[in-house]
Amino acid sequence: MKIAELTKTFGKITAVDTVSFSIDQPQMVGVIGPSGAGKSTMLRMINRLTDATQGSIRINDREILALTGREKRRWQRDCAMIFQQFNLVPRLNVVTNVLMGRLNGHSTIKSLFCVFGRHMVEEALAALDRLGIADQALQRAETLSGGQQQRVAIARALMQTPKMVLADEPIASLDPLSAEKVMNSLREIRDRDNLTVICNLHTLDTARTYCDRVIGMLEGRIVFDDLPEKLTPSVVRDIYGANEELNESVTSTAIFKPGVEPDSGQPTPALTPLAANG
């Protein structure tokens, strides 16, 4: 994938400003930056949920921004999107929510009546089993915890048989143990399926732990693009700016630290909160 001069403006506001980068082989790419940096807008343009103002996204000599109609929908199936708020249908059971990942490839009539063949149901159950939640297949989605719902959303993305996975703040609203399970699941997609996963993250340690590459955004521009180990304190300050939000995050010793979660006896992942959604 090659992105060149990708830009999105809303009136006089430039949300994404001439962003350019390439991904030549499957990677787990973490995108970090403060609130309003343009992270979510960039992902939505890649998936074609939001139209770009200008620029180019090319994959295998195909211009993604030029796709319309059926070709655009096919790309959105190939480029699966996972959202912070899960986007499940609360009253439907888990396996039906997973099967929704195939609606893009169904006829209109079948989509309206949620008609799926036995082999598709078996695929959905296999995806749930892979995510460790097959036992909840017949429960209504709204009865699950946030972490379980996000893993259902990942299973739904797998049902699309995607060629790329985008995740927009997938752990922002989760507790540390649920966040760890979700990130392990996304990393497993990168390793087992050999797919590129681009993940907007609000925690620096998560990017360091799970990602092959980190892109830092500030005010709509890319200000860092390198290996996670190059995220030195000075680089982090360049990404987040010398602002109050960063100072509070750096000096905080609270919530997500390695060790034992109070009253549980269970280990917690090392996560340092840096910023809210971008």
SVG drawing of the C-alpha trace seen along z (x, -y; Angstrom):
<svg xmlns="http://www.w3.org/2000/svg" viewBox="-36 -28 51 55">
<polyline fill="none" stroke="black" stroke-width="0.4" points="0.0,0.0 1.3,-3.5 -0.4,-6.5 0.7,-9.9 -0.3,-13.4 -3.5,-12.2 -5.5,-15.2 -8.9,-15.8 -10.4,-19.2 -13.6,-20.1 -14.3,-23.6 -11.3,-25.6 -10.0,-22.8 -7.4,-20.4 -7.8,-17.1 -5.3,-15.2 -2.5,-17.2 -0.6,-15.7 0.1,-12.3 2.4,-9.9 3.7,-6.5 4.1,-3.0 3.6,0.5 5.5,3.0 5.0,6.1 2.5,7.3 3.1,5.4 1.4,4.5 1.4,0.7 0.5,-1.4 -0.7,-5.0 -0.3,-7.3 -0.8,-10.9 -2.9,-13.4 -6.6,-14.0 -7.5,-15.6 -4.3,-14.4 -6.2,-12.9 -5.7,-9.3 -9.3,-8.2 -9.9,-10.3 -6.9,-8.7 -8.2,-5.2 -11.7,-6.1 -10.3,-7.4 -8.3,-4.2 -11.5,-2.2 -13.5,-4.7 -15.9,-5.5 -14.8,-9.1 -13.9,-10.7 -10.5,-12.3 -10.2,-15.9 -7.1,-15.0 -4.2,-12.5 -3.8,-8.9 -4.1,-5.4 -2.7,-2.8 -2.7,1.0 -1.4,3.2 -1.6,0.4 -5.3,-0.2 -6.4,-3.7 -8.6,-3.1 -9.9,-6.6 -11.3,-6.2 -13.4,-3.2 -17.2,-3.5 -20.3,-1.3 -19.6,2.5 -15.8,2.0 -15.8,-0.3 -18.0,2.1 -15.6,4.9 -12.6,2.9 -14.5,2.2 -14.9,6.0 -11.2,6.6 -10.2,3.8 -12.0,4.8 -12.7,2.1 -12.8,2.6 -14.3,-0.2 -13.9,-1.4 -17.6,-1.0 -17.8,2.5 -20.7,1.7 -22.5,4.9 -26.3,5.4 -27.0,5.7 -30.2,7.9 -28.8,10.4 -26.8,13.4 -23.1,13.5 -22.8,15.9 -25.3,13.9 -23.3,10.7 -20.2,12.5 -22.1,13.7 -22.8,10.0 -19.3,9.9 -20.5,11.7 -23.4,9.4 -21.2,7.4 -20.9,10.5 -24.6,11.5 -27.5,10.8 -30.0,8.1 -32.7,10.7 -30.4,12.9 -29.0,9.8 -32.5,8.7 -33.4,12.0 -30.0,12.9 -29.9,16.2 -26.6,18.0 -25.6,21.4 -24.4,24.1 -20.8,23.7 -20.9,20.0 -22.2,20.8 -19.4,23.3 -16.9,20.6 -18.4,18.1 -18.1,20.6 -14.5,21.4 -13.7,17.6 -15.3,17.4 -13.3,20.4 -10.1,18.8 -11.0,15.7 -11.8,17.9 -15.5,17.0 -17.2,19.9 -19.0,20.7 -20.9,17.4 -22.1,18.0 -25.8,18.1 -25.8,15.3 -27.1,11.9 -24.3,9.5 -25.5,7.0 -24.9,9.5 -21.2,9.7 -18.4,7.7 -16.7,4.9 -13.7,7.1 -15.8,10.0 -17.8,7.7 -14.6,6.4 -13.4,10.0 -16.8,10.7 -16.1,7.6 -12.7,9.1 -14.3,12.4 -16.8,10.5 -13.9,8.8 -12.3,12.3 -15.5,13.4 -14.9,10.8 -11.7,12.8 -9.9,9.4 -6.7,8.5 -6.0,5.8 -7.4,4.9 -7.9,1.4 -8.6,1.0 -9.7,-2.5 -8.9,-2.7 -10.0,0.9 -9.0,0.9 -9.7,-2.6 -12.8,-1.7 -11.5,1.6 -9.9,2.7 -6.3,3.8 -6.9,7.6 -9.5,7.2 -7.2,4.8 -4.4,7.4 -6.7,10.1 -7.8,7.9 -4.3,6.8 -3.1,10.4 -5.9,11.3 -4.9,8.5 -1.3,9.5 -2.3,13.1 -4.0,11.9 -0.8,10.3 1.3,13.4 -1.1,16.2 -2.8,14.7 0.1,12.6 -2.0,9.5 -1.2,5.9 -3.0,4.5 -3.1,0.7 -4.2,-0.1 -4.9,-3.6 -3.7,-3.4 -4.0,-5.7 -1.3,-4.0 2.4,-4.2 3.4,-0.9 0.9,1.0 2.5,-0.3 5.9,0.7 4.7,4.2 2.7,5.2 3.7,3.2 6.4,3.7 6.3,0.1 4.9,-3.1 3.5,-6.2 3.2,-9.3 0.7,-12.1 0.4,-15.7 -2.0,-18.2 -2.8,-16.0 0.8,-15.4 3.1,-12.4 6.0,-13.5 7.4,-10.1 7.6,-6.8 10.0,-4.2 10.6,-1.2 8.9,-1.1 12.3,-1.1 13.0,-4.6 10.2,-6.1 12.5,-7.9 11.1,-10.4 12.2,-13.3 10.5,-11.7 7.3,-11.2 7.3,-14.9 7.7,-15.8 4.7,-13.7 2.5,-14.9 3.9,-18.4 4.9,-20.0 1.3,-20.2 -0.6,-19.6 -2.1,-16.4 1.3,-14.8 2.8,-16.1 -0.1,-14.6 0.3,-11.2 4.1,-11.1 4.0,-11.9 1.1,-9.6 2.0,-6.4 -1.6,-5.2 -3.7,-2.9 -1.9,-0.6 1.4,0.6 3.0,4.1 2.2,6.1 -1.0,7.5 -4.4,6.1 -5.9,5.1 -8.0,7.8 -7.7,10.2 -4.3,11.8 -4.0,11.6 -1.2,10.0 -1.9,6.8 -0.3,5.6 2.1,2.7 0.1,-0.1 0.7,-3.8 -2.3,-6.0 -1.3,-8.9 -4.2,-10.4 -7.9,-10.0 -9.4,-9.4 -7.9,-11.2"/>
</svg>
